[in-house]
Amino acid sequence: MAYLPRLNTGKVGSLWLQSYQGELQVMVGVPPENEHSSPFMLTPYVCSTEQETRRGGQTFDDDIIHLHNFAGRQTQQCNLLYISVRVRRIWVLLGSLVLVFLTSLFFSVSLRGGVGFNYLEPPGWEESRRVKLVPSYAGAHSLSAPDAPQQKTCACTRCVGDPGVSDWFDENYDPDISPVWTRDNIQLPSDVYYWWVMLQPQFKPHSIQQVLLRLFQVIPGRSPYGSWDPGRCLRCAVVGNSGNLRGAGYGPTIDGHNYVMRINLAPTVGYEEDAGSHTTHHFMYPESAKNLAANVSFVLVPFKTLDLVWITSALSTGQIRFTYAPVKQFLRVDKDKVQIFNPAFFKYIHDHWTRHHGRYPSTGMLVLFFALHVCDEVNVFGFGADSRGNWHHYWEQNRYSGEFRKTGVHDADYEAQIIQQLAKAGKITVFPGK
């Protein structure tokens, strides 16, 4: 007879397995010093299948497992709990475990390899077309001599793309990843896809490839942004919704930028003096969407495949009226100016900048880094608390100030630190407001 390794059983003791007279026996207690020790050689007492055995005041069905406590028997040298399981039932159990293991293995391979499960299948991801996620910006400039002057990437006084200003920024910044989801980068890396679809899980997500193909029949599906141009100075204002804009008088300064990017509701009518009136980009998700002027780019921030179905519907048939909340049936925007925020860019921010603080970055952080990848100069307005420490929107009087900040989804404090670091690195200028 041979003994298997000890299994931890809590208060009951240690389990030991042996083959005895055609049965697999599980002994509970202190193991013998050798396999011929007397406690294991005693003729076991086996309960009948109709019996029930009590252990610790609990009753167990004895049809499969036979239990008997040998404590108190005169012939025993130690306290043992004997379990007798017939071999044929062990094989049934082992067969079931093998079946479960093979099923789990098949499911795992299916998810990783894209076999079966069409509703989870990434749309034809090939290694050669994966979106680049590894930062290359710092390495691209390491060929220059240490004392050689770095070439400016734009004509502004301060350029986002200028290397050598901040090691921290250069190590994390990747100019090769597009913030816009287009026909050219339609295929996502599998890790990005599975992370993204779990942001707002759906019971059965739509086939993402089919959804995008339909969507790109309605909108251009091209990125309007080019590469760095040393002769260009593209100045961008990222306008948040903080109450610190109220009374700040930043309106004319904001309107003086080439791009003015706004987030979610963000009204301008009646707030022109403080928040400005000019808008070139408006970032929204379906549940916050509103109609826009013809000269404004609608940038959809999708959190699920249903969001892509909705934007296609809202620009055509109007079939979708509800996601997890009521949404606009039709959306009046310029179809040629509709852009889709790239989930790979979303995860890049989560991995490289917010470092997994919070479930995912806030929309404000998404827009800020969008600007850092398409603009030469970035100025930030309406972020953070006001001078009294209140967190509220500039268009509302909120006596429960700060409640929108305590969602548990985003780490507002860590994101504030990132903004401070970007300002310290000279990559953005933050206008603090009032």
N, C-alpha and C positions, 0 to 999 in steps of 0.2 A: 504494500500500500504506500501511497505517496501523499505528501501534504502540500497544499497550495499555500501561497503567501497569506499572511494574516489580513483579515478584513476588519475595519473598524465598525463596531456595532453599538457604540455608545455605552449605555448602562448594562446591556445584556452581556457583553464580553467580546472575546475574539472568536472569529469563525475559522474552522479548519475543515477541509474537504478530504474525504477518503472513499475508496471503493471497497465495499464490504458486502460479500455474498450477493453480487449482482445488483446492488443498489449504491447510488451515490449518497454518502452520508455527510451532513454538515454538522460538525461538532462545535459547540460553543463553550469556551472556558480556557483554561491554561493548557497549551499544547504539551504533549509528552516529550521527554528528553530524547527518545528515539521511537521509531515506528513500531517497536515491539512492546512498548509500555502497556501495562495492564489495563488502564482505563479505556483505551480504544479497542481492546480485544474482547471486552465483555459482550455477551450476546445482547443486542439492543432490544429494547421494548418498543414495538411498533403499534401505534394506535390504529384502530380500524377506521375506515373511511367515513363511517357514520358518526364517529365521535367528534367532539369539539374539545379543544384544549384551551385552558385559560392561562394567560400570561399577564401579570401586572394588572389584573382586574379586567382585561379586555378579552373578548371572545373572537376567535378566528375560525373561519370555515376550514375544516380539516379534510376536504375532499381531495385537495391537491398536495398539501404539505402536512406531514404528520409531526406533531410536536409532543414532546414529553419531557418534563422536568425530572431529572434523576436525583435532585437534591433530597436527602433524607433516606435514600435506599441504603440498606446495610452493606450491600456488596460493593458500593462505589467508594472510591478513594478521594474523589473531588466532586465539586458541584458542576454539572454539565447540563446543557440544554441540547437535546438530540433532535435533529431534523432529518427525516427520511424522505427523499424524493425519488420516485421510481425513475429509472433511466429513460424510459420512453417519454416521460413528461419533460425530462431535461432536454431531450432532443427536440421536442416541440418548442420549448422555450428558446433553445439555441437557434432553431430555424427561424423563429419569429424575430429574434434579434438580428440575425443575418439579413432578413428581408427588410427590416427597418433601416439597417446600415446601407444596404444597396440602394434603397429608395432615396435616402438622404444624399448619398454620393451622386446619384443620377441627377437629383434636383440641383445640387451644387454645381455640377459640371454644366448643366443646362443654363444656369444663370451666367456662369463665367464664359461659356463658349457660345452662347446665343442659340442653343439647340432647343427647339420647342418653346412653349410658353410665349406665344406671339405677343401677348399684351405686355410682356416685360422685355421683349427682345430689342436690343439697340439696333438702329437702322443701318446694318451693314458696315460696322466699324472695321476699318482696316488700319493696320499699324502705320502705313505710309501716309494716311490722311488725318491722323490724330492732331488735335489742336496742341500746340506746344505749350506746356505748362512750366517747364524748367526755366528759371530766369537766365537770360543770356546777356543782359545789358552790361553787367559789370565785366564779363569776360570779353565782350566785343571791344573794349577799350584797354585791355591789359597789354596790347601789343605796343602801345605808345611808350616812349621813353619816359622815365619818372619825372624828369624836369621839363619835358616838352609841353608847350602850351596846348590845352585841349581846344578842339574846334567847337565853336558854338553851333547849336542845332537850330537856332532861330534868330530873328532880328530883334527880339525883345531884350530889354535890359536884363531880365531874369528869365531863363528858359527851363521848363520842366525837364527836358531831355539832356541838359548839359551834364556830362559825367564828372566824377571826381569831386563833387561838392559834398556828398555824404556817402560814406561806405555803406551805412545801413540802408539807405535808399537804393543804391546801385545793386546791392545784393538781393533785394526783393523785387525790384522793378523789372518787368518784362515787356518791352515795347512790341514784341512780335505777336502777342496774343490780342485778338480783335475783341473789342467790347460789344460788337454787333454780330448777331447770329444771321448768317447769310447763306446763299447757295454754295458758296465756296468752302464754308466750314460747317456744313449741315451735320456732319458725322461727329459725334461727341465721343471722347474716351469713355470706356465703360464705367470707370470709377466716378466720373462726373455725372453720367446719366443716373446711376443708382443713388448717388447722393442727392441729386436734384429732385427725382421723383418722390423722395421721402420727405421733402420739405413740407408738402401738403399732400399726404398719401391719398390715392384714389383706389377704390375697390378693384377697378379694372381699367388702368390707363389706356388711352387710345394709342394706336400705332403712331409713334412720333414721326416716322418718315412719311407716312401717308398724310398726316396732318400738315407737315411743313410743305410738302409738295402742293397741297391745295392752297395753303396760305400764300406761297410764292407765285401763285397764279393771280392773286389779288393785289399783292404789294410787290415792289421791285425785287426785294431780297438781295440788295447790293449795299455795300458800305460806301457812304459818301466821303469817307475820311481817307486822306493820303498819308504819306510818310513825312518825316521831318523835312522841312524846307528852310535852309539857312537864311533865305531872303524873306521869310514870312514871320509875322508876329500876330498870332491868333490868340486874342485875349478872351478869357471865359470867366463868367460870374456864375458860381454855384450858389443858389439862393435857397436856404433852408426856411423853415416855417416858425422859427423861434420867436417868442414874444420880445426878444431883445431888438428886433427891427423897429418896433413901435417907438416913434419919436426920434429915431436915429437920423433921419433925413438922408438916407443912402440912395434914394430913388434915382437922381441924376447920375450918380457914380455907377450904379448897376446898369442903367440903360446905355452907358458909354462903352460897353463890351461888345465884341463881335458875336459871341454866343452868350445867351442868358438861359440858364437851366433851372427849371422849377420842379417841385415835387408834389405829387398827389393833388389835394384841393387847391392850395396856394392861390387865393384870389388876388387880383391886382386892382380891380376897379374900386376906388375909394381908398386905396393904400398906395397910390402912385408916389407920393412924396417920400415914403419910407422904404417901400419895396420895389419901386419902379413900375413901369408899364410895359416894357419890352420883354418878349419871350421868344426864344428860338427853339427850345427843347422842353417838352413837358413829360416827365417820367411818372407813369401811373401803372397800376395793376387793374384788373377788371372791376374789382369792387370799389375802386376810387376814381374810375374813369369819368371824364366829362368831355363835352364837345370843345373843339379848339378852332382858332382862326386858321385860315388857309395857309398862312405863312409859317406855321408852327409845326415842328416835328413831334409826332406822338411816339414816344419810346415806351413800348410795353415791357414791363418787368414781370416775366412769367414765373410762377411758382409751381406750376403743374401743367400737364398736357392739355387739360380742359381750358386753360387760359389761351392757348393757341387756337383751340377750336372756337372759343368765344370771339377772338379778334377777327377770325375769318368770317364768322357768322355776322358779327356786328357791322362788317363792311360789305355784306352781301345779302344773305337771306333773312337774318334776324331771328334765327331759330332758338338761340340760346338766351334765356332770360334769367337763369339762376345758376350759380356755382355752389358756394356754401352760403351765399347771400344774394339778394336780387342784384342784377347787373343791367346795364343799358342794353336794350334790344338792338338799337341801331346807334352808331357812333358817327357824328359828323366831323370828320377830319380829312386832311389831304392824304389820300391813299399813297401817293408817291413819296410822302414824307414819313410814312410809318416805318419804324425800326424796331427790332426785337433784341432785347438785352440777352447777351450770350451766356448760357448757364456755365460754360467753361470759364468765362471771365468772372462770373459770380463765385465759383469755387476757388478760383485763383485769389480773389480778395480774402475769402474765408481762410485759405491755407497760408498765404504769404503775409497778409497785413493784419487782419483781426485775430489770426492765430487760434481759431476755434473758440474764441471767447463769445459766448452766446450761441444759440442754435444756428444762426446765420447773421450776416451783417445787416444793418439797417438800410433802408432805402437811401437815406442821406449819404451813407458811406459808399453805396454802389454808384451814386451819381458823382460823388467827389472823385472816385478813381476812374470813372468813365471820362471825366474831364481831364484828369492827369494823363490819359492815354490818347486824347484827340486834340488837346490844346497846347499852346506854347507857354502861356501864362495863365495861372489859375488863382482867382481871388474868391474868398469864401465869406458869405453873409448869412446871418440868421441861423447860426449853429450854436448850441449850448444854452445855458440859462441866461436870464437877464441879470442886471446888476444887483437885484434883490434875491437872487438865487432861485427864482421861480422858473419852472419849466411849463410853458404853455405856448399856444399858437398866437401869432401876431394879430389875427383877425377875431379873436374871441376873448372874452373875460371869463377865465376859468378859475373859480375859487378853489377847485381841487387841483391846483397846479402841480404838475409833475406826475399825475396818475398815468398819462400816456407813456411816460418814460419807464414805468415799472411793470412792463409786460412780461419780463422774464425771458423773452425771446432774444433780445439784444443786450449787449453789455455796454451801456451808454458811457460808463466811466472809462472803460478801456478804449472805446472809440474816441473819446475826448483826448486821451493820451496820444493816440495815433495822430490826431489832428495837430496837437502841440508839437509832436516830433517832426511832422511835415513842415510846419511853419519854421521850426528851429533849423531844419535842413535847407531852408530857403526855397522850397518847392511850391509853397502856397503862401498867400498873405491872408490872415484872418481879420476881418473887421468885427470887433467885439460887440458893437451895438450899445444899447442902453439898458 
